[in-house]
Amino acid sequence: MRFETTLHRPVEVSGVGLHHGVPVQLRILPAPVSTGIVFLRSDLENFPIPASWRHVARVSYATSLMRQGVLISTTEHLLSVFYSMGIDNAYIEIDNLEVPILDGSGLPFVRLIEEAGIRQYRRKRRYLRIRRPISVEDKGKRISILPSDDFRLTCETDYPYPVGQQSLEWEVTPERFASEIAFARTFGWEADLDKLRNMGLIRGASLENAVCFTSNGVMNPEGLRAPDECCRHKALDLIGDLALLGRPLLGHVIAERAGHAMHCALVSRIMSDPSLYEILTFDQLASRVAQALVS
């Protein structure tokens, strides 16, 4: 995309939070150029919390943002959709502390954006292009990013039976995200339910908004939406965490059994060292690619 974008018109949706189980009303509105994505706690006089790596508060089982003690939880699905669908600027009015889980995937948010329509501004979009390889590792898990002139993902997961090992690699485009990734739902295991509830989590979880695996298969009557739905959902989560960079990314991200904490550690690593990246407009990138092809 050459220019910054926002939405044509406001859209709204209501639901419950996955972990806190609270009812929540969410409204997405157009925002001016260079606003970025900003959450507004409408129950707290529209207190603003930008969707930025600077405000990451918690990264266990979900990615939460906090500013001056005000929390927004489970942001990754909505941010993944904004990022992948090319929405640069939006206000998100929310009247409670957690983004609604809806059906557990990004698809309802994709449909909201389609309903709202996308408006282009005349300000040139600026991309964050990775200049050299970066890697974060911990206990056999790793996430790396390599220089690239597009945004590409390789995602590898390894879960207990009946999921097993899964992997995917693809270039992130709005069309491919909407058709191949957005539908993938959050998931968990029946054996972990009591432990998570005792931790104060998944209070809003049900078979209508999450996939639940048993020792023999899938508890959900309709089954899986794809054989590798788990890996696709982890890719969705990963994109949502990368959105905290605040600019569209150019790089090849390779995630090997990584999760929210490692995703956010990579984002923090990138943003803490400006020598790792450069900021380019679409025109500057296109010119550079054309010169490379000629030479």
C-alpha positions in Angstrom: 0.0 0.0 0.0 1.3 3.4 -0.9 -0.8 5.6 1.4 -2.0 5.6 5.0 -5.5 4.3 5.6 -8.4 4.4 8.1 -12.0 3.3 8.1 -14.8 5.0 6.1 -17.4 4.8 8.9 -17.7 3.6 12.5 -18.7 0.0 13.3 -19.4 -1.8 16.5 -19.7 -5.2 18.1 -20.4 -6.6 21.6 -19.4 -9.8 23.4 -17.5 -11.2 26.4 -13.8 -11.2 27.3 -12.1 -14.6 27.0 -10.2 -14.4 30.3 -12.1 -12.0 32.5 -15.6 -13.0 31.2 -16.8 -9.5 31.3 -19.5 -8.1 28.9 -17.9 -5.5 26.6 -19.1 -3.1 23.9 -16.5 -2.2 21.3 -16.7 0.6 18.6 -14.2 1.2 15.9 -13.9 4.7 14.5 -11.9 6.5 11.8 -8.9 8.4 13.0 -6.7 11.2 11.4 -3.4 10.5 9.6 -0.5 9.4 11.8 -2.7 8.6 14.7 -2.0 4.9 14.7 -4.2 2.4 16.5 -5.5 3.9 19.9 -7.7 2.2 22.4 -10.1 4.5 24.3 -11.6 3.3 27.5 -15.1 4.8 27.1 -15.9 3.8 30.7 -13.0 5.9 31.9 -13.7 9.2 30.0 -12.1 7.8 26.8 -8.7 7.3 28.5 -6.3 6.6 25.6 -3.9 3.6 25.3 -1.9 3.5 22.1 -1.3 0.0 20.6 2.4 0.3 21.1 5.3 -1.9 22.4 5.9 0.8 25.0 2.7 -0.1 26.8 3.0 -3.9 26.9 2.0 -5.0 30.4 1.3 -8.8 30.3 2.2 -11.5 27.9 1.0 -14.7 29.5 -1.9 -16.4 27.6 -2.7 -13.1 26.0 -1.1 -9.7 25.2 -2.3 -6.8 27.4 -1.5 -3.1 27.3 -1.4 -0.7 30.2 -0.9 3.0 30.6 -1.0 4.8 33.9 -2.6 1.7 35.5 -5.4 1.4 32.9 -5.5 -2.0 31.2 -6.7 -3.3 27.9 -6.4 -7.1 27.7 -6.4 -9.7 24.9 -5.6 -7.3 22.1 -3.8 -9.6 19.7 -6.7 -10.8 17.5 -8.1 -7.3 16.7 -4.6 -5.9 16.2 -3.7 -8.8 13.9 -6.7 -8.0 11.7 -5.9 -4.3 11.6 -2.2 -5.0 10.7 -2.9 -7.6 8.1 -5.8 -5.7 6.4 -3.7 -2.6 6.2 -5.5 -0.3 8.7 -3.0 2.3 9.9 -5.3 4.6 11.9 -8.3 3.9 14.1 -9.8 4.7 17.4 -11.2 1.7 19.4 -13.7 2.7 22.0 -14.1 -0.1 24.5 -16.2 0.0 27.7 -14.4 -2.6 29.7 -10.9 -4.0 30.2 -10.8 -6.8 27.6 -11.4 -7.0 23.9 -14.4 -9.3 23.2 -13.3 -12.8 22.0 -16.4 -13.2 19.7 -15.9 -16.6 18.0 -12.2 -16.9 19.0 -10.8 -15.9 15.7 -10.1 -12.8 13.7 -12.9 -13.4 11.2 -15.6 -11.3 12.9 -13.2 -8.3 12.9 -12.4 -8.8 9.2 -16.1 -8.6 8.5 -16.4 -5.4 10.6 -13.6 -3.8 8.5 -15.4 -4.9 5.3 -18.6 -3.4 6.6 -16.8 -0.1 7.5 -14.8 0.2 4.2 -11.3 1.4 4.0 -10.4 5.0 3.2 -7.0 6.1 1.9 -5.3 9.3 3.0 -2.8 11.2 0.8 0.0 10.8 3.3 2.6 8.2 2.2 2.7 5.1 4.3 6.0 4.5 6.0 7.4 0.9 6.4 9.8 -0.5 9.0 12.3 -2.6 7.0 14.7 -4.9 8.9 18.3 -4.4 8.0 20.0 -7.4 9.5 19.1 -10.7 11.2 17.7 -10.7 14.7 17.0 -13.6 17.0 15.5 -14.3 20.4 15.8 -17.7 22.0 14.7 -19.3 25.3 14.5 -23.0 26.4 14.4 -24.5 22.9 12.0 -21.9 21.5 13.1 -19.2 19.0 11.9 -16.3 17.0 14.0 -14.7 14.3 13.6 -12.1 11.6 15.5 -11.8 8.4 15.8 -8.8 6.0 13.1 -8.9 3.2 11.3 -6.5 0.9 7.9 -8.0 1.9 6.2 -9.2 5.1 6.6 -13.0 5.3 5.9 -15.5 8.1 7.2 -19.0 8.9 5.4 -20.4 11.8 6.2 -23.8 13.4 4.3 -25.3 16.3 4.6 -28.5 18.3 1.7 -29.5 20.6 0.6 -32.8 22.3 -1.6 -35.3 20.6 -4.0 -34.9 18.8 -2.4 -31.7 17.3 1.3 -32.7 16.9 3.8 -30.7 14.7 2.5 -28.2 12.2 4.1 -25.5 10.1 3.2 -22.8 7.5 5.0 -20.2 5.4 3.4 -17.4 3.5 3.6 -13.8 2.5 1.2 -11.7 4.5 -1.3 -9.9 2.3 -4.8 -8.7 3.2 -6.4 -11.2 0.8 -4.4 -14.2 2.1 -4.9 -13.2 5.7 -8.7 -12.9 5.3 -9.1 -16.2 3.5 -6.4 -18.4 5.1 -5.6 -17.1 8.7 -8.5 -15.0 10.0 -10.8 -17.9 10.6 -8.5 -19.8 12.9 -9.7 -19.9 16.6 -8.0 -19.8 19.9 -7.5 -23.3 21.4 -6.7 -25.2 24.6 -6.8 -28.6 26.3 -9.5 -30.1 28.5 -6.8 -31.2 31.0 -5.7 -27.6 31.5 -9.1 -26.1 32.1 -9.2 -26.3 35.9 -5.7 -25.0 36.3 -6.4 -22.0 34.1 -9.7 -21.2 35.9 -7.9 -21.4 39.2 -5.5 -18.8 37.8 -8.4 -16.5 37.1 -8.3 -17.1 33.3 -10.7 -18.3 30.6 -13.8 -17.2 32.6 -15.5 -16.3 29.3 -14.4 -19.4 27.4 -16.9 -21.8 25.8 -17.0 -24.1 22.8 -18.5 -21.2 20.9 -15.3 -19.2 21.1 -12.5 -21.7 21.5 -11.4 -25.1 20.3 -11.0 -27.6 23.1 -8.9 -30.7 22.6 -9.4 -33.9 24.7 -7.0 -36.8 24.9 -8.9 -38.4 22.0 -9.7 -35.5 19.7 -11.8 -32.3 19.5 -14.6 -31.5 21.9 -16.3 -29.0 19.6 -19.2 -30.7 17.7 -18.3 -29.0 14.4 -14.6 -30.1 14.6 -11.8 -28.0 13.2 -12.0 -25.4 10.5 -8.7 -26.6 9.0 -6.4 -29.6 9.9 -3.7 -27.1 10.9 -6.0 -24.5 12.6 -3.7 -24.3 15.6 -0.7 -23.3 13.6 -2.8 -20.8 11.7 -4.1 -19.3 14.9 -0.5 -18.9 16.3 0.3 -17.0 13.1 -2.7 -14.8 13.8 -1.4 -14.2 17.3 2.1 -13.5 16.1 0.9 -10.8 13.6 -1.1 -9.2 16.4 2.0 -8.9 18.6 4.1 -7.6 15.7 1.5 -4.9 15.2 2.9 -3.3 18.4 5.8 -2.1 16.2 3.5 0.7 15.1 4.5 0.5 11.5 4.0 -2.1 8.7 6.9 -4.5 8.8 9.1 -5.6 6.0 11.0 -8.8 7.1 10.7 -12.6 7.2 9.7 -13.6 10.7 10.5 -17.2 11.6 8.7 -18.4 14.8 9.6 -21.8 16.2 7.3 -22.8 19.1 7.2 -19.1 20.2 4.5 -17.4 22.2 3.3 -14.0 23.2 6.3 -13.3 25.5 8.8 -14.2 22.9 6.9 -12.2 20.2 7.0 -9.1 22.4 10.6 -9.7 23.3 11.5 -9.6 19.6 9.5 -6.4 19.1 11.2 -4.8 22.1 14.6 -5.9 20.7 13.9 -4.3 17.3 12.7 -1.0 18.7 15.5 -0.7 21.3 18.1 -0.5 18.5 17.4 1.9 15.6 20.4 0.4 13.7 18.4 -2.8 13.2 15.8 -1.2 10.9 15.2 1.7 8.4 12.0 3.6 7.7 11.0 3.7 4.0 8.0 4.9 2.0 6.4 2.6 -0.6 8.0 4.7 -3.4 11.4 4.5 -1.9 11.1 0.7 -1.5 9.8 0.3 -5.1 12.7 2.4 -6.4 15.2 0.3 -4.5 13.7 -2.9 -5.8 13.7 -1.6 -9.4 17.4 -0.6 -9.1 18.3 -4.1 -7.7 16.5 -5.8 -10.6 18.4 -3.6 -13.2 21.8 -4.2 -11.6 
